[in-house]
């Protein structure tokens, strides 16, 4: 036995047990272990849906056929070392080294092509001549300038110091590399043929991965930037400036997929963000939106530039930026070793960087003298270049979050109408020239050049109910409230207006709002007062402005208001928003609606009232089938519907806590009313870790308990017998975790409430970040709202379908891919698809069908809004950005403040 318990303390052990009584030798001990728990796996498809109007569609999947099924892929693991046996850590060296291996040792490799994944795996068709092969290759320096005259540095090095030569080749340390290839596995080509016949197994997944690696290598050889399975060419006509020194770069996603109708190549347009190439100074001016280099904030510049790659005008070599000089170029010195004196020793003298470049190297510097230098050296041994000699290399990814303006610009510049997208994709397939790829040829793979034809179905929109017994069918996924009343209008009473916005005509705004509310059937009293922000507070920090405003409100109102309308300055993403919401919802439990009144018209006010009505407990419209409860399986038995999502900080802020939101339906048999629970968890953790959180034998502080108790209280003291879970944002590799980790926690929290309670579960994952698109042949429009596809491009075995519930007005519709992982209730495919379709029509914030079920949308909204309460972003730019799991387990994350009980079951997120 180990002498340490879990915490490593040796003291905490119990005394040893007393020696056992004598046991007769022939007794067989009885095992008391539980049988091992069977892992759940995603269920198989239960047939196809039949409802709806049939429609012929095309998809961006291209059929793949294979003529060689006899051979094997051989998998070798790759070990890269320097000459002295140290492992190669640097990224990006691998491909250069292996290209050189292929050039140098063609005969030793029996002339075979290989596919290398850039890391540790290499694949060939057929075996290499041995199970373990070793090669030694020499890589030239990355530079191409070759001049060896006395005072300019050899290799076009730009660097003042003598010890330069080593330093410049920093990523590569030495020129000689040793490469070991050792046999790891073989994968039968037959596996690809199995995928084509719609039979998948472990081997076939592996074989398809090899084909994807071949595509990646094909793109790498053409000098593309690779982002997973998307490839971006260095071609300025694919770049679109989105502001702030950031460009959207358009490229292609390309991957092989096993589907019901065999193997296909899925090609789609993809966009990534890159840093504007060219002079570093131009990038900084654009990034910080300043007039000239002398207005640059250098602390900010240092953060943005770190690790970016540059070339200098005086050499053809690439360097990685490690920092900036402390002093400006004209004051920053280093010790320059001069050519030997009489004794053949080198003299060192202190020279400024400016003086060295201008006088020793005869390089003209126009404006760098008073600006910091770029440092590309090591911390102890800096290597400086004047700013104006440095240019950023093209195709470097920008991974920070985009601003609202950048995002809007990107969307506008990257959207394409369906027909345009189809022709771009056809062209991409032609240009990619996969037929010439030697490895695909040796597998005998050929790719069809035509889009796959598919049979879809268009479901009829569900009938909706408005006020005064009005019932109607939405047309083309939309409806409106012109001449209609809301189905359950709330009362707006005991309310006031606060105005942080200097230029707003509050009186007219309130008058129009009241008029609009009355037309929608909302009973609205005049506001108690309008609180204008005093001008001297406008310059104060956001938290102070909110505090002061609240002091004002509290001093003048007779009691706590039920509702506050807040007018923000005319900017989206106003920094008052988070503190204001937190003050209202957490501290006081007051329902609040923010407006940034720029163009106030009837439509705008109606949209605001839809949100206000939902927050105050009203309903704008509902499904007729929930009113006269007749939803198959949902209306008969108490059923709770959950939407679950985890949102993470942007890649640039990787130590920001992730935010998990669980939205749950209430007041069964309704499926239009929801509440939300939101918690923080460790950065980048995708599984929700607060579903069940027992703190004693009777207390559970988890999310599920809140949701289940609220359902019980709001649904006439009924426990849900069906639990339908919509989980957003997990990839296929995580399905088993959702089914085994998250679902277990949910079951535990049910058992904790009542040991004898056994609800039935349905688990459905909703995905939007995939690359399958649908088109109507010969029509300029997107597919009609209600389009569902459960054949052809769907999974060969598991239960999935694509749905476009919304009317795609701009760009190309992105279908939602639903995966049914578990269904203990026993829905028919039609009933389940109808339920998903109906849940796209209960979103209270708009009068349209939305692209993914409402509970998932609400989970996003709740997470986003409460994330704004804690502006984590401020702290994280400077702190180390690793976050997540440390060696000691997960680091504690700051908790979100709790919602006040007045609003904890409201639709505050609407």
C-alpha positions in Angstrom: 0.0 0.0 0.0 1.2 3.5 -0.8 2.2 5.4 2.3 0.5 8.6 1.1 -3.1 9.3 0.9 -4.5 11.5 -1.9 -3.1 14.7 -0.4 0.4 13.3 0.0 0.2 13.4 3.8 1.5 10.3 5.5 -0.1 11.0 8.9 -3.8 10.5 7.9 -3.7 6.7 7.7 -6.1 4.6 9.9 -4.6 2.0 12.2 -4.0 -1.4 10.5 -6.9 -3.8 10.7 -6.8 -6.6 13.3 -5.6 -9.9 11.9 -8.5 -11.9 10.4 -10.1 -14.9 12.1 -9.1 -18.3 10.6 -11.0 -18.9 7.3 -11.4 -22.5 6.1 -9.2 -23.0 3.0 -12.0 -24.1 0.6 -14.1 -20.9 0.9 -14.5 -18.9 -2.3 -14.8 -15.2 -1.6 -18.0 -13.5 -2.8 -17.4 -10.5 -5.0 -19.3 -7.4 -4.0 -18.2 -5.1 -6.8 -20.9 -3.5 -8.9 -20.9 -4.9 -12.4 -18.9 -2.4 -14.6 -21.2 0.3 -15.9 -22.0 0.0 -19.5 -20.8 3.0 -21.5 -23.5 4.7 -23.5 -22.8 5.2 -27.2 -24.8 7.3 -29.7 -27.9 5.4 -30.8 -28.4 4.1 -34.4 -30.8 5.7 -36.8 -34.5 4.8 -36.4 -35.7 5.1 -39.9 -36.3 8.3 -42.0 -38.9 11.0 -41.7 -41.7 11.2 -44.3 -43.6 14.4 -43.5 -43.4 17.5 -45.6 -43.2 18.6 -49.3 -40.5 16.8 -51.2 -37.7 19.0 -52.7 -34.7 18.3 -54.9 -31.5 19.8 -53.5 -27.8 19.9 -54.2 -25.1 19.6 -51.5 -21.4 20.6 -51.5 -20.3 17.0 -51.1 -18.5 15.5 -54.1 -18.7 11.7 -54.6 -15.5 9.7 -54.2 -14.7 6.4 -55.9 -11.7 4.1 -55.3 -10.2 1.6 -57.7 -7.4 0.2 -55.6 -8.7 -1.7 -52.5 -6.0 -4.3 -52.3 -3.1 -2.5 -50.6 -2.5 -1.0 -47.2 -1.6 2.4 -45.8 1.5 2.1 -43.6 1.7 4.4 -40.6 5.2 5.4 -39.3 5.9 7.5 -36.3 8.4 10.3 -36.9 11.1 11.3 -34.5 13.1 14.5 -35.3 16.4 15.3 -33.6 19.3 17.6 -34.0 22.7 16.2 -34.7 23.5 15.9 -31.0 20.3 13.9 -30.3 18.2 16.8 -28.8 14.6 16.5 -29.9 13.3 19.3 -32.2 10.8 21.4 -30.4 10.3 24.2 -33.0 7.1 24.1 -34.9 7.1 24.2 -38.7 10.5 22.7 -39.1 9.2 19.2 -39.6 7.8 19.7 -43.1 11.0 21.3 -44.4 13.0 18.4 -43.0 10.8 15.7 -44.5 10.7 17.4 -47.8 14.5 17.3 -47.8 14.4 13.6 -46.8 12.2 12.9 -49.8 14.6 14.8 -52.2 17.7 13.3 -50.8 16.7 9.6 -50.1 14.3 8.9 -53.0 15.9 5.5 -53.7 16.1 4.5 -50.1 12.4 5.2 -49.8 11.8 3.1 -53.0 10.6 6.2 -54.7 7.4 6.3 -52.5 5.4 9.5 -51.9 4.3 10.0 -48.3 1.8 12.1 -46.4 3.1 13.8 -43.3 0.9 15.5 -40.8 3.5 18.0 -39.7 3.9 16.4 -36.3 4.6 12.8 -35.5 2.9 10.7 -38.1 3.7 9.8 -41.7 1.8 7.6 -44.0 2.7 5.7 -47.2 0.8 3.5 -49.6 2.6 0.1 -49.3 5.5 -0.5 -46.9 8.8 1.3 -46.8 11.9 -0.9 -47.2 12.3 -1.4 -43.4 10.5 -1.1 -40.1 12.9 1.4 -38.7 14.7 3.8 -41.0 17.2 6.6 -40.1 18.1 9.5 -42.3 20.4 12.5 -41.8 19.7 15.7 -43.7 21.2 19.1 -43.9 18.9 22.1 -44.1 20.2 25.3 -45.5 19.6 28.5 -43.7 16.2 30.0 -44.4 17.8 32.9 -46.1 18.6 33.2 -49.7 20.8 36.3 -49.8 24.4 35.4 -50.1 27.0 38.1 -49.8 30.3 37.7 -48.1 31.9 41.1 -48.4 33.7 42.4 -45.3 31.4 44.8 -43.5 27.9 43.6 -44.5 27.2 40.5 -42.6 27.4 37.1 -44.3 24.0 35.6 -45.3 22.7 39.1 -45.4 22.5 39.1 -41.6 21.5 42.4 -40.2 22.8 42.0 -36.9 25.3 44.1 -35.1 26.8 41.3 -32.9 29.5 38.8 -33.7 27.6 35.9 -32.2 25.0 36.6 -34.7 25.4 33.6 -36.9 24.1 31.3 -34.2 21.4 33.6 -33.2 19.9 34.2 -36.5 19.4 30.5 -37.2 17.8 30.4 -33.7 14.8 28.2 -34.6 17.0 25.6 -36.2 20.0 25.6 -33.8 22.1 23.5 -36.2 21.9 22.6 -39.9 21.9 18.8 -39.5 18.9 16.8 -38.6 18.4 13.2 -37.8 15.0 11.6 -38.7 13.8 8.3 -37.5 10.8 6.6 -39.0 9.5 3.6 -37.2 6.6 1.4 -38.3 3.5 2.0 -36.2 0.5 0.3 -37.9 -1.0 -0.7 -41.1 -4.5 0.2 -42.3 -6.2 -1.8 -45.1 -7.3 0.2 -48.1 -10.3 -2.0 -48.0 -11.5 0.3 -45.1 -12.0 3.1 -47.7 -14.2 0.8 -49.8 -16.2 -0.1 -46.7 -16.9 3.6 -46.1 -18.1 3.9 -49.7 -20.5 1.0 -49.0 -21.7 2.8 -45.9 -20.0 0.4 -43.5 -17.8 2.1 -40.9 -15.4 0.7 -38.3 -12.3 1.8 -36.4 -10.1 1.2 -39.5 -12.2 3.2 -41.8 -12.2 6.3 -39.5 -8.4 6.0 -39.5 -8.2 5.6 -43.3 -10.4 8.7 -43.8 -8.0 10.6 -41.5 -5.1 9.5 -43.7 -6.9 10.9 -46.8 -7.4 14.2 -44.9 -3.7 14.4 -44.1 -3.0 13.9 -47.8 -5.2 16.9 -48.5 -3.3 19.0 -45.9 0.0 18.0 -47.3 -1.1 18.9 -50.9 -2.1 22.4 -49.6 1.2 22.8 -47.6 3.2 22.0 -50.7 1.4 24.9 -52.4 2.5 27.3 -49.6 -0.9 27.5 -48.0 -1.7 28.5 -44.4 -3.3 25.4 -42.9 -6.0 25.8 -40.2 -7.2 22.2 -39.4 -8.8 21.2 -42.7 -9.0 24.7 -44.2 -6.4 26.0 -46.6 -5.5 29.6 -47.4 -3.4 30.7 -50.4 -1.2 33.7 -50.2 -3.1 35.7 -52.8 -4.0 39.3 -52.1 -7.2 39.0 -54.0 -8.5 36.7 -51.3 -7.8 39.3 -48.6 -10.5 41.8 -47.3 -9.6 44.5 -44.9 -11.8 44.4 -41.8 -10.1 47.3 -40.0 -7.6 47.4 -37.1 -4.8 45.9 -39.2 -6.7 42.7 -39.6 -7.6 41.1 -42.9 -10.2 38.4 -43.6 -8.5 35.8 -45.8 -10.7 33.6 -47.9 -9.8 30.0 -48.5 -11.4 26.5 -48.6 -12.3 23.8 -46.2 -11.8 20.4 -47.7 -12.3 17.0 -46.0 -13.4 13.5 -46.7 -16.6 12.3 -45.0 -18.2 8.9 -44.7 -22.0 9.4 -45.4 -25.0 7.2 -46.1 -24.3 7.3 -49.8 -20.6 6.5 -49.4 -17.4 8.5 -49.2 -17.6 12.2 -50.2 -15.3 15.1 -50.4 -16.8 18.1 -48.6 -15.6 21.4 -49.9 -16.7 24.8 -48.6 -15.6 28.4 -48.5 -13.8 29.2 -45.3 -12.5 32.5 -43.9 -9.7 33.1 -41.3 -8.3 36.3 -39.9 -4.7 37.3 -40.7 -2.4 40.2 -39.8 -2.0 42.8 -42.5 1.3 42.0 -44.2 3.8 44.7 -45.0 5.6 47.3 -43.0 5.2 46.8 -39.2 4.6 50.5 -38.7 1.6 50.5 -41.1 0.1 47.5 -39.2 0.6 49.3 -35.9 -1.0 52.5 -37.1 -4.0 50.6 -38.4 -4.2 48.3 -35.4 -4.3 51.3 -32.9 -6.2 53.6 -35.3 -3.7 56.4 -34.8 -2.3 59.0 -37.2 1.4 58.4 -37.2 4.1 56.3 -35.6 4.7 58.8 -32.9 1.2 58.3 -31.4 1.6 54.5 -31.0 1.1 53.0 -27.5 4.2 50.8 -27.4 3.1 48.7 -24.4 0.1 47.6 -26.5 2.2 47.2 -29.6 4.6 44.9 -27.8 1.7 42.6 -26.8 0.3 42.5 -30.3 3.7 42.0 -32.1 5.1 39.2 -29.8 5.8 36.0 -31.8 4.9 37.5 -35.2 7.3 36.8 -38.0 9.1 39.6 -40.0 11.5 40.0 -42.9 13.9 42.9 -43.0 14.6 44.9 -46.1 18.3 44.4 -45.7 18.2 40.6 -45.8 15.9 37.9 -47.1 15.7 36.2 -43.7 12.7 35.6 -41.5 12.8 36.4 -37.8 10.4 36.0 -34.9 9.7 39.2 -32.9 10.5 38.6 -29.2 9.9 42.2 -28.0 10.9 45.9 -28.4 13.9 47.8 -27.2 13.7 49.7 -23.9 15.1 52.8 -25.5 14.6 54.5 -28.9 16.8 53.5 -31.8 19.1 56.5 -31.4 19.8 55.7 -27.7 19.7 51.9 -27.7 23.3 50.6 -27.7 25.0 47.3 -28.1 28.6 46.2 -28.2 30.0 46.0 -31.7 33.1 43.8 -32.2 35.3 45.5 -34.7 37.7 43.7 -37.1 40.9 42.6 -35.3 43.6 45.0 -34.1 47.3 44.4 -34.5 47.2 41.4 -32.1 44.4 39.8 -34.1 41.9 40.4 -31.2 38.5 41.9 -31.8 37.9 45.2 -30.1 34.4 45.8 -28.8 32.9 49.3 -28.7 29.4 50.5 -27.6 27.4 51.7 -30.7 23.8 52.8 -31.0 21.6 50.8 -33.3 20.9 54.0 -35.3 24.6 54.8 -35.7 25.4 51.2 -36.7 22.8 51.0 -39.5 23.3 54.5 -40.8 27.1 54.8 -40.6 28.4 51.2 -40.6 25.8 49.7 -43.0 24.9 52.8 -45.0 21.2 52.2 -44.6 19.0 55.3 -44.8 16.6 55.6 -41.8 13.9 58.2 -42.3 11.8 58.1 -39.1 13.1 55.2 -36.8 15.5 57.3 -34.7 13.0 58.2 -32.0 11.0 54.9 -32.0 11.8 51.6 -30.3 13.6 48.9 -32.2 12.2 45.5 -32.9 14.0 42.8 -30.9 14.3 39.4 -32.5 16.9 38.0 -30.1 16.9 36.0 -26.9 16.1 37.6 -23.6 19.8 37.7 -22.6 21.1 38.4 -26.0 18.9 40.9 -27.8 19.1 41.5 -31.6 17.7 44.9 -32.7 16.3 46.2 -36.0 15.1 49.7 -36.6 11.3 49.7 -37.1 11.2 50.9 -40.7 13.3 48.0 -41.9 10.8 45.4 -40.7 7.9 44.0 -42.6 5.3 41.4 -41.4 5.3 38.2 -43.4 2.0 37.2 -45.1 -0.5 34.6 -43.8 0.0 35.0 -40.1 -3.2 34.2 -38.2 -4.8 36.8 -36.0 -6.4 34.9 -33.1 -7.8 37.7 -30.8 -11.5 38.3 -30.7 -12.8 40.8 -33.3 -14.5 44.0 -32.3 -18.2 44.5 -33.2 -17.2 46.7 -36.1 -14.6 44.2 -37.4 -17.1 41.4 -37.2 -19.8 43.3 -39.0 -17.3 44.2 -41.7 -16.1 40.6 -42.0 -19.7 39.2 -42.4 -20.5 41.8 -45.0 -17.3 41.1 -47.0 -17.4 37.3 -46.7 -21.0 36.5 -47.4 -22.0 35.0 -50.8 -25.3 34.3 -52.5 -25.9 30.5 -53.0 -25.3 30.6 -56.7 -22.0 32.5 -56.3 -20.9 30.1 -53.6 -21.6 27.1 -55.9 -19.5 28.5 -58.7 -16.7 29.4 -56.3 -16.7 25.8 -55.0 -16.7 24.2 -58.4 -13.8 26.4 -59.4 -11.9 25.5 -56.1 -12.3 21.8 -56.9 -11.0 22.3 -60.4 -8.0 24.4 -59.3 -7.1 22.1 -56.3 -6.1 19.6 -58.9 -6.5 16.6 -56.6 -6.3 14.2 -59.6 -2.6 15.0 -59.8 -1.8 14.3 -56.1 0.5 11.3 -56.3 -0.9 9.6 -53.2 -4.5 9.9 -54.1 -3.6 8.5 -57.5 -1.8 5.5 -55.9 -5.0 4.8 -53.9 -6.9 5.0 -57.2 -9.1 7.8 -55.8 -11.2 9.9 -58.2 -13.5 12.7 -57.2 -16.6 13.6 -59.0 -16.9 17.2 -60.2 -20.6 17.5 -59.6 -22.6 18.5 -56.5 -24.4 15.5 -54.8 -28.1 15.4 -55.5 -30.3 15.0 -52.4 -34.0 14.6 -51.6 -35.1 17.0 -48.9 -38.5 17.7 -47.4 -40.0 21.0 -46.4 -42.0 20.9 -43.2 -45.1 23.1 -42.8 -44.7 25.9 -40.4 -46.5 25.4 -37.1 -49.6 27.5 -36.5 -49.1 30.3 -34.0 -51.4 32.0 -31.6 -51.5 35.7 -30.9 -53.9 37.7 -28.6 -57.7 37.9 -28.9 -57.8 34.3 -30.1 -56.0 35.2 -33.3 -54.4 32.2 -35.0 -52.1 32.3 -38.1 -49.5 30.4 -40.1 -46.2 32.2 -40.6 -45.2 32.7 -44.2 -41.7 32.0 -45.3 -40.6 31.7 -41.7 -41.8 35.1 -40.7 -44.8 36.9 -39.2 -45.5 40.3 -37.6 -47.7 41.9 -35.0 -49.2 44.6 -37.2 -52.8 44.8 -36.1 -52.3 41.9 -33.7 -52.1 41.8 -29.9 -49.6 39.8 -27.9 -51.0 36.4 -26.7 -50.2 37.1 -23.0 -49.3 40.8 -22.4 -47.6 41.7 -19.2 -48.4 44.9 -17.2 -45.8 47.6 -17.2 -46.2 49.4 -13.9 -44.1 51.1 -11.2 -41.4 51.8 -13.8 -39.0 54.6 -14.6 -36.5 55.7 -17.3 -32.8 56.3 -16.7 -30.9 58.2 -19.4 -27.1 57.9 -19.8 -27.4 59.2 -23.4 -26.9 62.9 -23.8 -28.7 63.4 -27.0 -32.0 61.6 -26.5 -35.4 63.2 -26.7 -36.8 61.1 -23.8 -40.3 62.6 -23.7 -41.1 61.7 -27.2 -39.5 58.3 -26.9 -41.7 57.4 -23.8 -44.8 58.8 -25.6 -44.2 56.6 -28.6 -43.4 53.5 -26.5 -46.6 53.9 -24.5 -48.6 54.3 -27.8 -46.9 51.2 -29.3 -47.5 49.1 -26.1 -51.2 49.9 -26.0 -51.6 48.8 -29.6 -50.0 45.4 -28.7 -52.4 45.0 -25.8 -49.8 45.8 -23.1 -51.3 47.8 -20.2 -48.7 50.5 -19.4 -48.7 53.2 -16.8 -46.9 56.5 -17.3 -43.3 56.2 -15.9 -42.7 57.5 -12.4 -39.9 59.7 -13.5 -37.1 60.1 -16.1 -33.6 60.2 -14.4 -31.1 62.1 -16.5 -27.4 61.5 -15.8 -25.8 64.6 -14.4 -23.2 65.9 -16.8 -20.3 65.8 -14.4 -20.6 62.0 -14.1 -20.3 61.4 -17.8 -16.5 61.2 -17.7 -16.5 58.9 -14.7 -15.7 55.1 -15.0 -18.7 52.9 -15.9 -19.1 51.4 -12.4 -19.2 54.8 -10.8 -21.8 56.1 -13.3 -24.1 53.2 -12.6 -23.7 53.6 -8.8 -24.5 57.3 -9.0 -27.5 56.7 -11.1 -28.8 54.2 -8.7 -28.3 56.5 -5.7 -30.4 59.1 -7.6 -33.1 56.5 -8.4 -33.3 55.3 -4.8 -33.5 58.7 -3.3 -36.4 59.8 -5.5 -38.6 56.7 -5.9 -41.1 55.8 -3.1 -40.3 52.0 -3.4 -38.3 49.6 -5.5 -39.4 49.9 -9.2 -40.6 46.8 -11.1 -39.0 47.8 -14.3 -36.3 50.3 -15.5 -35.8 51.4 -19.1 -32.2 52.3 -19.6 -31.1 54.6 -22.5 -27.4 54.0 -23.3 -25.1 56.3 -25.4 -25.4 55.5 -29.1 -22.9 52.8 -29.2 -23.2 49.1 -29.4 -21.2 47.2 -26.7 -21.4 50.1 -24.3 -19.3 49.6 -21.3 -22.1 50.6 -19.0 -24.1 47.6 -20.1 -22.5 44.9 -17.9 -22.4 46.9 -14.7 -25.9 48.1 -15.2 -27.3 44.6 -15.8 -25.5 43.2 -12.8 -26.7 46.0 -10.5 -30.3 45.5 -11.5 -30.5 41.7 -11.8 -28.1 40.6 -9.0 -28.2 43.4 -6.5 -31.9 44.5 -6.7 -33.9 42.0 -8.7 -35.3 44.7 -11.1 -36.2 43.8 -14.7 -34.4 46.2 -17.1 -34.3 46.9 -20.8 -31.4 48.7 -22.4 -31.9 50.8 -25.6 -29.3 52.7 -27.6 -31.8 54.9 -29.4 -30.4 55.9 -32.8 -33.2 55.3 -35.3 -36.3 54.9 -33.2 -39.3 53.8 -35.3 -42.3 51.7 -34.8 -40.5 48.5 -35.7 -37.7 49.2 -33.2 -40.1 50.0 -30.4 -42.1 46.8 -31.2 -39.0 44.7 -31.0 -38.1 46.3 -27.6 -41.6 45.6 -26.3 -41.3 42.0 -27.4 -38.2 41.7 -25.1 -39.8 43.7 -22.3 -43.0 41.6 -22.3 -41.0 38.4 -22.2 -38.8 39.6 -19.3 -41.9 40.7 -17.3 -43.4 37.3 -17.6 -45.6 37.8 -20.6 -45.7 35.8 -23.9 -45.7 37.3 -27.3 -46.9 34.4 -29.3 -47.2 30.7 -28.8 -47.7 27.5 -30.7 -51.3 26.4 -31.1 -50.2 22.9 -30.2 -49.0 24.0 -26.8 -52.2 25.9 -26.1 -54.5 23.0 -26.8 -51.8 20.6 -25.6 -51.2 18.2 -28.5 -47.5 17.9 -29.0 -46.7 14.2 -29.5 -45.3 12.7 -26.3 -44.5 16.1 -24.8 -48.0 17.3 -24.0 -49.1 13.9 -22.6 -46.4 13.6 -19.9 -44.7 16.3 -17.9 -41.6 17.1 -20.0 -38.8 19.6 -19.4 -36.7 20.9 -22.3 -33.2 22.0 -21.6 -30.8 24.0 -23.7 -27.1 23.7 -22.7 -24.1 25.6 -23.9 -20.6 26.6 -22.8 -19.0 29.7 -24.1 -15.2 30.2 -23.9 -13.1 33.3 -24.0 -11.7 34.2 -27.4 -8.4 32.6 -28.3 -6.5 35.7 -27.4 -8.0 35.5 -23.9 -7.5 31.9 -23.1 -7.4 32.3 -19.3 -10.9 33.8 -19.1 -13.2 31.4 -17.3 -15.6 29.6 -19.5 -19.3 30.2 -18.9 -21.8 27.4 -18.8 -25.5 28.1 -19.2 -28.4 25.8 -18.8 -31.8 27.0 -19.9 -34.9 25.0 -18.8 -38.6 25.1 -19.8 -41.2 25.9 -17.1 -45.0 25.8 -16.7 -45.5 22.6 -18.6 -47.3 21.9 -21.0 -45.8 25.1 -22.4 -42.6 24.9 -24.3 -42.3 28.7 -24.8 -41.3 29.8 -21.3 -37.7 29.3 -20.0 -35.4 30.3 -17.2 -31.6 30.2 -17.1 -28.8 29.1 -14.7 -25.4 30.4 -15.5 -22.0 29.4 -13.8 -18.3 30.0 -14.5 -16.0 27.1 -14.9 -12.3 26.4 -15.7 -11.1 28.0 -19.0 -11.6 25.9 -22.1 -13.4 23.1 -20.3 -16.2 22.0 -22.6 -18.1 19.6 -20.3 -20.4 21.5 -17.9 -19.0 20.8 -14.4 -21.7 22.3 -12.1 -24.7 20.2 -13.1 -24.6 18.3 -9.9 -22.7 19.7 -6.9 -23.5 18.0 -3.6 -22.2 20.1 -0.7 -23.7 17.8 2.0 -26.0 14.8 2.3 -29.1 16.9 1.6 -27.8 19.9 -0.2 -27.0 20.2 -3.9 -25.8 23.5 -5.3 -25.8 22.3 -8.9 -27.6 23.8 -11.9 -29.9 20.9 -12.5 -31.5 21.1 -9.0 -32.5 24.7 -9.7 -34.0 23.8 -13.0 -35.9 20.7 -11.8 -37.3 22.5 -8.7 -38.5 25.4 -10.8 -40.2 23.1 -13.2 -41.9 21.3 -10.3 -43.2 24.5 -8.7 -44.2 26.1 -12.0 -45.9 23.0 -13.4 -48.4 22.3 -10.7 -46.1 20.1 -8.5 -45.3 17.6 -11.2 -41.9 16.1 -11.7 -40.7 15.9 -15.3 -41.0 12.3 -16.6 -39.3 13.2 -19.8 -36.1 15.3 -20.0 -35.2 16.5 -23.5 -31.7 18.0 -23.6 -30.4 20.1 -26.5 -26.6 20.5 -26.2 -24.8 23.0 -28.2 -21.2 23.4 -29.3 -19.7 19.9 -28.9 -17.9 18.1 -31.6 -18.3 14.5 -32.6 -15.3 13.5 -30.6 -17.1 14.7 -27.4 -20.4 12.9 -27.9 -19.5 10.1 -25.6 -18.5 12.5 -22.9 -21.9 14.2 -23.1 -23.6 10.8 -22.9 -21.5 9.5 -20.1 -20.3 12.4 -18.0 -22.9 15.1 -18.3 -25.9 12.8 -18.5 -24.7 10.9 -15.4 -24.5 14.2 -13.5 -28.0 15.0 -14.5 -29.3 11.6 -13.5 -27.5 11.9 -10.2 -29.1 15.2 -9.5 -32.5 13.7 -10.2 -31.8 10.8 -7.8 -30.5 13.2 -5.2 -34.0 14.8 -5.2 -35.8 11.5 -5.2 -34.1 8.1 -5.2 -37.2 6.4 -6.8 -37.5 8.9 -9.7 -36.5 7.6 -13.1 -37.2 10.1 -15.9 -36.6 9.1 -19.5 -34.0 11.1 -21.4 -33.5 12.4 -24.9 -30.1 13.9 -25.8 -29.7 15.9 -29.0 -26.6 17.8 -30.0 -27.0 20.9 -32.2 -24.0 21.9 -34.4 -23.6 24.9 -36.5 -19.9 24.9 -37.2 -19.8 22.3 -39.9 -19.3 22.7 -43.6 -22.3 21.0 -45.2 -24.4 23.4 -47.3 -27.6 22.9 -49.4 -28.6 24.6 -52.6 -31.7 24.7 -54.8 -30.6 23.7 -58.3 -31.1 26.5 -60.8 -32.7 28.9 -58.2 -31.1 32.0 -56.8 -32.7 31.6 -53.4 -31.7 29.7 -50.3 -33.5 26.5 -49.4 -37.0 27.3 -48.0 -37.5 27.5 -44.2 -38.5 24.1 -42.7 -36.1 22.1 -45.0 -35.0 18.9 -43.4 -32.5 16.3 -44.8 -31.9 13.0 -43.1 -30.5 10.9 -45.9 -27.6 10.9 -48.4 -25.1 13.3 -46.7 -26.0 12.2 -43.2 -24.1 9.7 -41.1 -24.1 6.1 -42.3 -25.1 4.7 -38.9 -25.9 7.2 -36.2 -29.1 9.2 -35.9 -28.6 12.7 -37.4 -30.4 15.2 -39.6 -29.9 18.7 -41.0 -32.5 21.4 -40.6 -32.9 24.9 -42.0 -35.8 26.2 -40.0 -35.1 29.8 -40.9 -35.4 31.9 -44.0 -31.9 32.7 -45.1 -32.1 36.3 -46.3 -28.5 37.1 -46.9 -25.6 34.9 -47.8 -25.9 31.1 -47.9 -28.0 29.4 -45.2 -26.0 27.4 -42.7 -28.1 24.4 -41.7 -28.1 23.2 -38.1 -26.8 19.6 -37.8 -28.8 17.7 -35.1 -27.4 14.5 -33.7 -29.8 12.4 -31.6 -27.5 10.6 -29.2 -30.1 9.1 -27.0 -33.9 8.7 -27.1 -35.5 6.7 -24.2 -38.9 8.3 -24.9 -39.2 6.7 -28.3 -40.1 9.5 -30.7 -40.7 8.6 -34.3 -38.3 10.5 -36.7 -41.2 12.6 -37.9 -42.3 13.6 -34.4 -38.8 14.5 -33.3 -38.1 16.6 -36.4 -41.5 18.3 -35.9 -40.6 19.1 -32.3 -37.2 20.5 -33.3 -38.9 22.6 -36.1 -41.6 23.9 -33.6 -38.9 24.9 -31.1 -37.4 27.2 -33.8 -40.7 29.1 -33.7 -41.0 29.9 -29.9 -38.1 32.5 -29.7 -39.7 35.5 -28.0 -37.2 38.1 -29.3 -38.2 38.0 -32.9 -41.1 37.3 -35.2 -39.1 34.8 -37.3 -38.2 31.2 -37.2 -34.6 31.0 -36.0 -31.9 28.7 -37.2 -31.5 26.6 -34.1 -33.9 25.6 -31.3 -34.8 28.5 -29.0 -33.5 26.9 -25.7 -30.0 26.7 -27.3 -30.3 30.4 -28.4 -31.4 31.4 -25.0 -28.4 29.6 -23.4 -26.1 31.6 -25.6 -27.8 34.9 -24.7 -27.7 34.1 -20.9 -24.0 33.1 -21.0 -23.1 36.2 -23.0 -25.1 38.6 -20.9 -23.8 37.3 -17.6 -20.3 37.2 -19.0 -20.5 40.9 -19.5 -21.1 41.3 -15.8 -17.6 40.2 -15.1 -15.4 41.9 -17.7 -12.7 39.2 -17.4 -11.2 40.5 -20.6 -9.5 43.4 -18.7 -7.3 41.2 -16.6 -6.3 38.6 -19.1 -4.3 40.5 -21.7 -1.3 40.8 -19.4 -1.5 37.6 -17.3 -0.2 34.4 -18.7 -2.6 32.9 -21.1 -2.5 29.2 -20.4 -5.3 28.9 -17.9 -7.5 25.8 -17.7 -5.9 22.8 -16.0 -2.7 23.2 -14.0 -0.7 20.2 -12.7 -2.6 20.6 -9.5 -6.0 20.2 -11.2 -8.3 22.9 -12.3 -7.7 26.4 -10.9 -10.5 28.1 -9.0 -12.4 30.5 -11.1 -14.2 33.6 -9.9 -17.9 32.8 -9.4 -20.7 34.8 -11.0 -22.9 36.8 -8.7 -26.3 35.1 -8.1 -29.5 36.5 -9.7 -31.8 38.1 -7.2 -34.7 35.7 -6.6 -37.2 38.3 -8.0 -35.7 37.7 -11.5 -34.1 34.3 -11.1 -36.9 32.5 -13.0 -37.5 35.3 -15.5 -36.5 35.5 -19.1 -33.9 38.2 -18.2 -31.8 37.1 -21.2 -34.4 37.9 -23.8 
